[in-house]
Amino acid sequence: MNNKGQFSIIAALLVAVVLIGSVMTTYSAIRYSSAQEQPQILSSVDETNQALKQLLGFTVGYYG
């Protein structure tokens, strides 16, 4: 396998790890939060989703 292919696979795995980690962190924060913190958590979820969309868009644009 050539170096470019190896780099692409490693980069894709790194992006997948970051995405999975951020989703796990977000959902654990939602699950273990109290009811009075709900609006702040929802805005955090929206910000996280927006950041993930930007990261995915950059990754697809860069490698596509």
Secondary structure, DSSP 4 states (H G I P E B T S, - for coil): --HHHHHHHHHHHHHHHHHHHHHHHHHHHHHTS-GGGHHHHHHHHHHHHHHHHHHHHHHHHHH-
